Amino acid sequence: MIRVAFDIGGTFTDFVLHDDGDDGGGDQTHVLKIPSTPHDPGVAVMSGLERLLGQAGIGGGAIDSVLHATTVATNAVLERKGAATGLITTQGFRDVLIIGRQKRYETYDLYIDKPEPLVPRRHIAEVVERMDHDGGVVTPLDLASVDQAIDTLRAGGAETIAVALLHSYANPAHEQAIQARIRERAPELPVSLSSDVSPKFREYERTNTAVANAYVKPIVERYMVQLEAALKEQGYRHELFVMQSSGGLVTPAIAKAYPIRIIESGPAAGVLMGGIVGTAMGRDHVITFDMGGTTAKLGAVDGGTPAIMPTFEIGHVRYKKGSGLPVNIPAVELLEIGAGGGSIARADMGMIAVGPESAGADPGPVCYGQGGALPTITDANLVLGYINPDTFNGGAMTLDQDAAAQAIKKYIGEPLDLSVGDAAWGIHLVATMNMENALRVVSVERGRDPRRYAMVAFGGAGPMHAARLARAVGIPTVIVPLGAGVGSAVGLLQAAPRIDVSITRVMLLDGDAGAAIAEIYAELEARARLELDQLGGGQAPQWRRQGYMRYAGQGFEVQVDLPGGPIGDDFGAQAIAAFNEAYLQKHKFLDPEARIEAVDWSLAAILRNDRGHGSANLAFSRNAPDTTGGPPEIRDAWFPEAGGYVPTRIVERRALSQGMTISGPAIVEEPDSTIVILPGDTARISDVGHLIIEISPEAAP
């Protein structure tokens, strides 16, 4: 069984090829990291696959499955490069996206801007219709107004249409009738119905989700079609699977129909990998830290399972709730900030500022020698001695340290009257502090005690900053897994096919609610099975139920894991008990007199992944260097704890064996990432090859 996984990032595209050795050849894993091609992501994909197959000595026809994570949908939204989108909504509700939630995400900032809608007001058309909250028809749909809306949007240049009507989550009939009319009058326009994409209440969130799906739909479909065609030309015979934001795999057909589900595709795979590694190391509570070339992502794994959110925001400002575009789809809990290796540093009002602007893959950091002129985090880490300029990315790139130093001097050192070393250290420290703020949001602000968690660090730049980040918040242990530089691609190998469906049905819970709940989950299961048929395989899925509940009168809900198995008459009582447990854990109190109200219901169908392989048991095919007979390598690196630049031991990770221990300061190098061990910390190699860094208790806050 040979599987290939690849993850397209903003700066690099990562590849992993795993052969489980069933043919007697032995378990082998090959990895590759090459620069992304933002103008056409498929160029890097096909080039990398060709090199990877050559490295493994096989042809495309030998591959049994191809797994993919992509930022195509995310980048289209963040960069506002999606398709021209039109929106059809109920008469009187044209300004839902513009009004939003009204609440200011920063109370005392007089200059904040609301999130810019993906569709301008002139491309929003109203139709005459009205449903009430329980799905009853108040005003029948006027087809003449529908025809006028279609004509108006076509004349305005719409390439795709979203339909979001009032209370369509309770009765989708009017949305479905509009879709049928569009197919008659404008069959070339793809349509996204809010009742299909997000059949949940709260008009702003549901409308924005439908609009975002429509906005990226033509781009994702075009990309998927081109990728599938290119793979077939190279001899790939089996179907491609795509990672969703929830951490499950789907077929390209489902991804093309609901591209909003893959909006956090790559980062979700990384969190999945972090959870697998943590479990293998006996750590069920894990903070994942993924720092690549463009962004840094922080996630959480509680009790061995990645935390899943029912909704999240795209492009939020300073981690403030309400500052981004809300999307009502299940997603692995993540906080993403503009702090990657390519994030640009600048002098701003007498201080160093870093990101969110990034040099990306083109032109990249100054040290790449591809035209970049502004200093980045990677340039700073190179000047600090953390990166070997001759062996970057496995020796595929040679970095220009002098050019990096000159850029830091020009744009940071001279304006702020700092030496090059101090300026580079300032860039590194500011970037780490930005990530520390995000880490506190993921941990402390969400009720997690960082002292009870381990950090799993990966991505090309993550292991360089991880120890200092963990030290700042009191995390006692950092785990740098095998294949850390391509962690998200490794996570894809463990992912399983998964379908998530949800619905809004508001009800007060009591001991007699079992029959009504059973009816809801029968409807959800029927919807899920329609998509499961597209995944193939014919195996019985594992079902997971969740409810979103609150005390009657409250404005927002808590997520509640509901029991599996048959739903009997006592299920209402079971749901109440599950709510009490979840509410107590989150808010530390209960109100025994209050009525409990359920709002949303969700169901996940997960298929078994018999061929999944986490990074805990991947046999990486790399020849260890010959380290016998020679003196240990020493390079000057910056550690302020030791007084600045100090001679630092450089260790080749491939030469380390089980049980070996390293004391900081030290730098551990491998082809796809670099690990910095701070003075006072110690690192050891686990029995499966992961690097475990124990943070010095004296250094912790």
TISE-406831 format. One record per residue (C-alpha): residue in three letters; z negated, x, y. Coordinates in steps of 0.05 Angstrom, whole numbers, padded with zeros to 5 digits, always signed. Layout:
REM residues N
ALAZXY;...
END
This chain:
REM residues 701
MET+00000+00000+00000;ILE+00024+00034+00064;ARG+00004+00003+00131;VAL+00022+00024+00202;ALA-00017+00003+00263;PHE+00001+00018+00335;ASP-00033+00001+00401;ILE+00005+00004+00467;GLY-00040+00026+00524;GLY-00026+00037+00598;THR-00021+00112+00589;PHE-00014+00128+00515;THR+00012+00091+00454;ASP-00031+00105+00392;PHE-00007+00103+00320;VAL-00043+00104+00253;LEU-00008+00105+00185;HIS-00052+00093+00124;ASP-00032+00102+00052;ASP-00086+00077+00005;GLY-00061+00121-00051;ASP-00051+00067-00103;ASP+00010+00105-00129;GLY-00034+00164-00147;GLY-00017+00205-00086;GLY-00087+00200-00056;ASP-00115+00163+00004;GLN-00082+00191+00067;THR-00083+00174+00141;HIS-00036+00202+00194;VAL-00046+00192+00269;LEU-00004+00203+00331;LYS-00013+00193+00406;ILE+00047+00195+00453;PRO+00057+00175+00526;SER+00073+00102+00537;THR+00138+00080+00569;PRO+00117+00025+00619;HIS+00189+00007+00637;ASP+00202-00011+00564;PRO+00142-00006+00516;GLY+00188-00010+00456;VAL+00217+00058+00472;ALA+00151+00093+00459;VAL+00139+00049+00398;MET+00204+00067+00363;SER+00200+00140+00382;GLY+00128+00145+00357;LEU+00143+00109+00292;GLU+00200+00156+00278;ARG+00156+00216+00289;LEU+00098+00186+00249;LEU+00143+00170+00189;GLY+00171+00240+00192;GLN+00100+00268+00192;ALA+00083+00225+00131;GLY+00149+00241+00097;ILE+00169+00168+00084;GLY+00221+00118+00107;GLY+00213+00052+00143;GLY+00228+00014+00080;ALA+00164+00041+00047;ILE+00119+00007+00098;ASP+00084-00055+00071;SER+00056-00082+00136;VAL+00060-00067+00210;LEU+00001-00085+00255;HIS+00007-00086+00331;ALA-00037-00091+00392;THR-00006-00094+00461;THR-00021-00099+00535;VAL+00045-00132+00552;ALA+00013-00199+00569;THR-00047-00168+00605;ASN-00004-00123+00649;ALA+00042-00181+00667;VAL-00017-00220+00695;LEU-00053-00162+00729;GLU+00011-00136+00761;ARG+00037-00206+00777;LYS+00102-00190+00740;GLY+00106-00254+00698;ALA+00161-00306+00698;ALA+00171-00355+00755;THR+00126-00412+00734;GLY+00125-00485+00752;LEU+00066-00532+00742;ILE+00068-00607+00730;THR+00002-00643+00743;THR-00028-00711+00757;GLN-00015-00741+00825;GLY-00071-00721+00872;PHE-00090-00658+00834;ARG-00038-00610+00862;ASP-00090-00563+00891;VAL-00135-00553+00830;LEU-00115-00479+00823;ILE-00123-00467+00897;ILE-00191-00500+00903;GLY-00217-00468+00839;ARG-00292-00474+00833;GLN-00306-00467+00908;LYS-00367-00425+00894;ARG-00364-00356+00927;TYR-00372-00299+00877;GLU-00403-00255+00931;THR-00446-00298+00976;TYR-00454-00250+01035;ASP-00386-00217+01036;LEU-00346-00251+01091;TYR-00280-00219+01071;ILE-00274-00237+00998;ASP-00210-00267+00972;LYS-00205-00320+00918;PRO-00164-00302+00857;GLU-00091-00312+00874;PRO-00061-00367+00830;LEU-00004-00348+00784;VAL+00038-00405+00811;PRO+00047-00418+00886;ARG+00035-00488+00913;ARG+00109-00500+00927;HIS+00121-00494+00852;ILE+00069-00548+00834;ALA+00096-00618+00824;GLU+00058-00683+00815;VAL+00073-00742+00769;VAL+00046-00812+00770;GLU-00002-00822+00711;ARG-00076-00826+00697;MET-00122-00821+00636;ASP-00196-00832+00637;HIS-00247-00785+00606;ASP-00246-00819+00538;GLY-00170-00820+00532;GLY-00157-00891+00556;VAL-00094-00902+00598;VAL-00111-00920+00669;THR-00041-00911+00698;PRO+00020-00908+00652;LEU+00065-00848+00658;ASP+00122-00859+00708;LEU+00184-00825+00678;ALA+00221-00828+00745;SER+00167-00783+00775;VAL+00173-00737+00715;ASP+00249-00731+00726;GLN+00237-00716+00800;ALA+00185-00662+00782;ILE+00233-00629+00733;ASP+00290-00628+00783;THR+00245-00600+00838;LEU+00219-00544+00794;ARG+00288-00526+00768;ALA+00315-00523+00839;GLY+00257-00478+00858;GLY+00277-00427+00805;ALA+00225-00441+00752;GLU+00236-00402+00688;THR+00179-00433+00650;ILE+00136-00496+00659;ALA+00062-00511+00648;VAL+00038-00583+00642;ALA-00036-00598+00657;LEU-00055-00670+00667;LEU-00122-00700+00682;HIS-00163-00713+00618;SER-00105-00694+00572;TYR-00157-00660+00526;ALA-00179-00731+00508;ASN-00109-00759+00500;PRO-00047-00714+00501;ALA+00004-00771+00498;HIS+00028-00764+00570;GLU+00034-00688+00566;GLN+00074-00695+00502;ALA+00120-00747+00535;ILE+00133-00699+00592;GLN+00149-00643+00544;ALA+00200-00688+00509;ARG+00231-00705+00576;ILE+00237-00631+00595;ARG+00272-00616+00529;GLU+00322-00671+00545;ARG+00336-00651+00617;ALA+00322-00576+00617;PRO+00321-00550+00545;GLU+00326-00478+00568;LEU+00256-00480+00599;PRO+00197-00462+00554;VAL+00139-00510+00561;SER+00064-00498+00554;LEU+00019-00560+00548;SER-00054-00553+00566;SER-00071-00601+00509;ASP-00041-00550+00461;VAL-00063-00486+00494;SER-00134-00507+00514;PRO-00154-00579+00497;LYS-00220-00573+00534;PHE-00249-00605+00596;ARG-00259-00572+00664;GLU-00193-00579+00700;TYR-00190-00512+00735;GLU-00201-00470+00673;ARG-00155-00512+00629;THR-00100-00513+00681;ASN-00104-00439+00694;THR-00101-00424+00619;ALA-00039-00467+00611;VAL-00006-00434+00671;ALA-00023-00364+00646;ASN+00007-00381+00578;ALA+00071-00405+00612;TYR+00071-00345+00660;VAL+00074-00293+00604;LYS+00111-00333+00552;PRO+00183-00310+00568;ILE+00161-00238+00574;VAL+00122-00236+00509;GLU+00177-00273+00472;ARG+00230-00225+00497;TYR+00187-00165+00479;MET+00171-00191+00409;VAL+00244-00207+00394;GLN+00266-00138+00415;LEU+00210-00105+00376;GLU+00224-00144+00312;ALA+00298-00128+00317;ALA+00284-00054+00328;LEU+00237-00052+00268;LYS+00289-00084+00223;GLU+00341-00034+00246;GLN+00294+00022+00223;GLY+00287-00009+00154;TYR+00221-00047+00160;ARG+00223-00104+00111;HIS+00156-00139+00121;GLU+00131-00183+00177;LEU+00097-00156+00238;PHE+00026-00180+00254;VAL-00003-00182+00324;MET-00076-00175+00345;GLN-00108-00232+00384;SER-00163-00229+00435;SER-00210-00258+00383;GLY-00201-00199+00337;GLY-00156-00234+00286;LEU-00083-00225+00268;VAL-00026-00275+00277;THR+00049-00275+00265;PRO+00098-00261+00322;ALA+00118-00335+00320;ILE+00047-00356+00338;ALA+00040-00301+00390;LYS+00105-00324+00423;ALA+00082-00396+00424;TYR+00012-00379+00450;PRO+00018-00311+00484;ILE-00047-00323+00522;ARG-00083-00310+00456;ILE-00062-00237+00457;ILE-00082-00223+00529;GLU-00138-00175+00506;SER-00102-00152+00443;GLY-00117-00077+00442;PRO-00189-00077+00467;ALA-00208-00129+00415;ALA-00184-00083+00360;GLY-00228-00028+00388;VAL-00290-00071+00387;LEU-00274-00090+00315;MET-00270-00016+00296;GLY-00336-00003+00332;GLY-00371-00057+00292;ILE-00344-00029+00226;VAL-00367+00041+00243;GLY-00436+00017+00265;THR-00446-00022+00200;ALA-00424+00038+00159;MET-00477+00079+00196;GLY-00531+00027+00185;ARG-00529+00003+00257;ASP-00517-00072+00264;HIS-00527-00071+00340;VAL-00474-00031+00376;ILE-00446-00023+00446;THR-00373-00002+00442;PHE-00345+00045+00495;ASP-00270+00053+00498;MET-00242+00098+00553;GLY-00168+00111+00553;GLY-00118+00134+00605;THR-00120+00072+00650;THR-00184+00032+00639;ALA-00252+00034+00606;LYS-00275-00024+00563;LEU-00346-00040+00542;GLY-00361-00090+00486;ALA-00419-00111+00441;VAL-00432-00121+00367;ASP-00494-00161+00350;GLY-00518-00165+00278;GLY-00456-00130+00253;THR-00408-00182+00284;PRO-00369-00172+00349;ALA-00394-00220+00403;ILE-00341-00274+00417;MET-00337-00311+00483;PRO-00304-00380+00490;THR-00275-00361+00558;PHE-00265-00299+00600;GLU-00234-00276+00665;ILE-00174-00232+00680;GLY-00175-00184+00738;HIS-00246-00197+00762;VAL-00275-00160+00822;ARG-00337-00116+00812;TYR-00356-00153+00748;LYS-00372-00216+00789;LYS-00366-00282+00753;GLY-00315-00327+00787;SER-00276-00270+00819;GLY-00220-00269+00767;LEU-00173-00318+00734;PRO-00210-00358+00680;VAL-00177-00364+00611;ASN-00204-00415+00561;ILE-00190-00378+00495;PRO-00238-00344+00447;ALA-00241-00270+00460;VAL-00284-00211+00438;GLU-00336-00199+00492;LEU-00310-00144+00537;LEU-00320-00117+00607;GLU-00261-00077+00632;ILE-00259-00033+00693;GLY-00208+00012+00726;ALA-00238+00078+00702;GLY-00191+00115+00655;GLY-00167+00186+00651;GLY-00111+00170+00700;SER-00155+00135+00751;ILE-00143+00165+00820;ALA-00199+00197+00861;ARG-00200+00198+00937;ALA-00246+00213+00995;ASP-00268+00147+01026;MET-00314+00143+01087;GLY-00347+00209+01070;MET-00356+00193+00996;ILE-00318+00201+00931;ALA-00285+00138+00905;VAL-00251+00132+00837;GLY-00201+00078+00815;PRO-00181+00025+00801;GLU-00113+00052+00819;SER-00084+00094+00762;ALA-00030+00146+00756;GLY-00014+00115+00688;ALA+00036+00147+00642;ASP+00088+00158+00697;PRO+00077+00204+00735;GLY+00008+00213+00704;PRO-00047+00261+00727;VAL-00029+00322+00768;CYS-00042+00369+00709;TYR+00013+00335+00668;GLY+00065+00367+00714;GLN+00107+00304+00717;GLY+00104+00291+00792;GLY+00033+00266+00800;ALA+00003+00289+00866;LEU-00065+00254+00871;PRO-00126+00279+00832;THR-00151+00238+00773;ILE-00209+00238+00725;THR-00169+00278+00675;ASP-00155+00331+00728;ALA-00230+00334+00742;ASN-00248+00341+00669;LEU-00197+00396+00661;VAL-00226+00435+00720;LEU-00296+00424+00694;GLY-00276+00460+00630;TYR-00284+00399+00584;ILE-00210+00397+00565;ASN-00171+00455+00534;PRO-00106+00460+00573;ASP-00068+00490+00514;THR-00086+00440+00460;PHE-00086+00374+00497;ASN-00062+00316+00452;GLY-00059+00361+00391;GLY-00019+00414+00429;ALA+00037+00366+00446;MET+00023+00376+00520;THR+00004+00437+00561;LEU-00037+00422+00623;ASP-00033+00457+00691;GLN-00105+00473+00709;ASP-00087+00508+00775;ALA-00047+00448+00799;ALA-00106+00402+00783;ALA-00154+00448+00821;GLN-00109+00450+00882;ALA-00102+00374+00884;ILE-00178+00365+00879;LYS-00188+00417+00933;LYS-00137+00384+00980;TYR-00157+00311+00972;ILE-00232+00316+00956;GLY-00260+00386+00967;GLU-00234+00400+01037;PRO-00245+00330+01067;LEU-00317+00329+01041;ASP-00332+00404+01049;LEU-00344+00414+00974;SER-00325+00470+00927;VAL-00273+00454+00875;GLY-00326+00453+00820;ASP-00372+00407+00860;ALA-00313+00361+00878;ALA-00291+00357+00805;TRP-00362+00343+00783;GLY-00367+00289+00837;ILE-00305+00254+00809;HIS-00333+00257+00738;LEU-00402+00232+00760;VAL-00375+00174+00803;ALA-00331+00151+00746;THR-00390+00154+00699;MET-00433+00115+00747;ASN-00380+00061+00754;MET-00381+00054+00678;GLU-00457+00055+00678;ASN-00458-00006+00723;ALA-00412-00042+00675;LEU-00454-00020+00616;ARG-00516-00050+00648;VAL-00479-00116+00655;VAL-00459-00116+00581;SER-00529-00096+00558;VAL-00588-00111+00603;GLU-00558-00168+00644;ARG-00537-00204+00580;GLY-00605-00197+00546;ARG-00592-00135+00504;ASP-00642-00078+00503;PRO-00600-00014+00503;ARG-00656+00023+00468;ARG-00642-00019+00406;TYR-00567-00004+00406;ALA-00523+00053+00386;MET-00460+00069+00425;VAL-00394+00077+00389;ALA-00349+00118+00434;PHE-00274+00124+00426;GLY-00209+00128+00464;GLY-00179+00193+00488;ALA-00231+00201+00544;GLY-00290+00161+00518;PRO-00326+00216+00479;MET-00324+00261+00541;HIS-00367+00213+00582;ALA-00406+00178+00527;ALA-00468+00221+00521;ARG-00481+00221+00596;LEU-00469+00146+00599;ALA-00517+00133+00541;ARG-00569+00179+00572;ALA-00566+00139+00637;VAL-00586+00072+00606;GLY-00630+00096+00548;ILE-00584+00088+00489;PRO-00612+00137+00437;THR-00551+00149+00393;VAL-00477+00159+00404;ILE-00428+00154+00346;VAL-00360+00186+00354;PRO-00319+00161+00294;LEU-00263+00196+00258;GLY-00198+00180+00294;ALA-00236+00165+00358;GLY-00175+00180+00401;VAL-00136+00124+00367;GLY-00195+00078+00356;SER-00160+00012+00373;ALA-00103+00028+00325;VAL-00154+00044+00271;GLY-00188-00023+00284;LEU-00123-00059+00271;LEU-00125-00035+00199;GLN-00189-00074+00187;ALA-00168-00138+00223;ALA-00156-00202+00183;PRO-00110-00261+00199;ARG-00149-00312+00239;ILE-00136-00379+00273;ASP-00182-00408+00326;VAL-00180-00481+00348;SER-00226-00519+00395;ILE-00234-00587+00428;THR-00278-00623+00478;ARG-00318-00682+00452;VAL-00380-00697+00493;MET-00437-00730+00455;LEU-00513-00734+00454;LEU-00540-00705+00390;ASP-00588-00742+00346;GLY-00603-00749+00272;ASP-00544-00797+00263;ALA-00491-00753+00294;GLY-00467-00725+00227;ALA-00410-00774+00217;ALA-00382-00763+00286;ILE-00386-00687+00279;ALA-00351-00691+00211;GLU-00294-00729+00243;ILE-00287-00676+00297;TYR-00284-00619+00247;ALA-00235-00657+00203;GLU-00188-00660+00264;LEU-00198-00587+00279;GLU-00186-00566+00207;ALA-00121-00605+00206;ARG-00098-00569+00268;ALA-00118-00501+00240;ARG-00081-00513+00175;LEU-00016-00524+00212;GLU-00019-00452+00238;LEU-00048-00424+00173;ASP+00015-00446+00138;GLN+00054-00400+00185;LEU+00010-00341+00164;GLY+00028-00350+00090;GLY-00010-00322+00032;GLY-00036-00389+00006;GLN-00108-00364+00001;ALA-00168-00407+00020;PRO-00195-00388+00088;GLN-00267-00375+00108;TRP-00288-00428+00159;ARG-00335-00413+00217;ARG-00361-00469+00262;GLN-00389-00464+00332;GLY-00413-00515+00382;TYR-00425-00508+00457;MET-00487-00547+00475;ARG-00537-00558+00532;TYR-00594-00601+00554;ALA-00566-00666+00583;GLY-00557-00657+00657;GLN-00545-00582+00655;GLY-00479-00554+00680;PHE-00463-00502+00628;GLU-00473-00492+00554;VAL-00498-00441+00504;GLN-00457-00420+00444;VAL-00487-00444+00378;ASP-00468-00421+00308;LEU-00466-00483+00263;PRO-00478-00485+00188;GLY-00420-00480+00139;GLY-00407-00523+00079;PRO-00400-00599+00075;ILE-00421-00639+00135;GLY-00472-00691+00112;ASP-00514-00744+00146;ASP-00566-00692+00165;PHE-00517-00647+00202;GLY-00539-00674+00270;ALA-00610-00650+00256;GLN-00582-00583+00233;ALA-00542-00576+00297;ILE-00604-00591+00339;ALA-00643-00538+00302;ALA-00587-00487+00312;PHE-00585-00504+00386;ASN-00660-00494+00394;GLU-00655-00426+00361;ALA-00596-00404+00405;TYR-00626-00432+00469;LEU-00694-00399+00456;GLN-00661-00332+00444;LYS-00622-00335+00509;HIS-00671-00369+00556;LYS-00739-00356+00523;PHE-00763-00428+00529;LEU-00749-00497+00501;ASP-00757-00567+00530;PRO-00778-00612+00472;GLU-00771-00675+00515;ALA-00699-00664+00537;ARG-00639-00694+00503;ILE-00588-00646+00474;GLU-00515-00655+00491;ALA-00456-00623+00455;VAL-00393-00611+00495;ASP-00342-00567+00460;TRP-00330-00554+00386;SER-00292-00496+00356;LEU-00269-00476+00287;ALA-00244-00408+00262;ALA-00204-00400+00199;ILE-00206-00328+00173;LEU-00164-00303+00115;ARG-00189-00248+00070;ASN-00162-00178+00084;ASP-00163-00145+00016;ARG-00125-00084+00043;GLY-00167-00073+00105;HIS-00193-00003+00116;GLY-00243+00013+00170;SER-00249+00083+00200;ALA-00311+00092+00157;ASN-00267+00109+00097;LEU-00202+00135+00124;ALA-00181+00203+00096;PHE-00149+00235+00157;SER-00093+00282+00136;ARG-00106+00342+00180;ASN-00109+00414+00158;ALA-00174+00446+00180;PRO-00164+00511+00220;ASP-00183+00577+00192;THR-00249+00594+00225;THR-00271+00650+00179;GLY-00281+00720+00205;GLY-00270+00705+00280;PRO-00321+00701+00336;PRO-00339+00631+00361;GLU-00296+00607+00419;ILE-00331+00606+00487;ARG-00306+00572+00550;ASP-00339+00561+00617;ALA-00357+00488+00627;TRP-00396+00451+00680;PHE-00466+00427+00662;PRO-00510+00415+00723;GLU-00572+00415+00677;ALA-00556+00489+00664;GLY-00537+00507+00735;GLY-00462+00493+00739;TYR-00409+00531+00701;VAL-00440+00562+00638;PRO-00410+00595+00576;THR-00403+00538+00527;ARG-00390+00539+00453;ILE-00324+00506+00432;VAL-00322+00476+00363;GLU-00262+00451+00324;ARG-00282+00384+00293;ARG-00236+00393+00233;ALA-00277+00454+00215;LEU-00343+00416+00213;SER-00371+00393+00146;GLN-00422+00342+00125;GLY-00492+00357+00149;MET-00473+00409+00201;THR-00514+00407+00265;ILE-00493+00428+00335;SER-00539+00436+00395;GLY-00515+00424+00466;PRO-00485+00447+00510;ALA-00423+00446+00467;ILE-00353+00417+00466;VAL-00323+00391+00402;GLU-00247+00388+00402;GLU-00199+00348+00359;PRO-00125+00332+00368;ASP-00134+00263+00400;SER-00201+00268+00438;THR-00254+00316+00463;ILE-00330+00307+00454;VAL-00380+00334+00505;ILE-00450+00347+00479;LEU-00501+00355+00535;PRO-00557+00407+00539;GLY-00617+00382+00500;ASP-00576+00336+00455;THR-00559+00350+00383;ALA-00500+00328+00341;ARG-00490+00324+00266;ILE-00434+00304+00218;SER-00448+00242+00176;ASP-00430+00237+00103;VAL-00365+00202+00120;GLY-00347+00250+00176;HIS-00370+00213+00239;LEU-00403+00255+00294;ILE-00473+00229+00310;ILE-00502+00251+00377;GLU-00577+00243+00385;ILE-00595+00237+00458;SER-00654+00279+00479;PRO-00715+00234+00490;GLU-00736+00278+00549;ALA-00670+00266+00583;ALA-00670+00190+00575;PRO-00692+00148+00636;
END
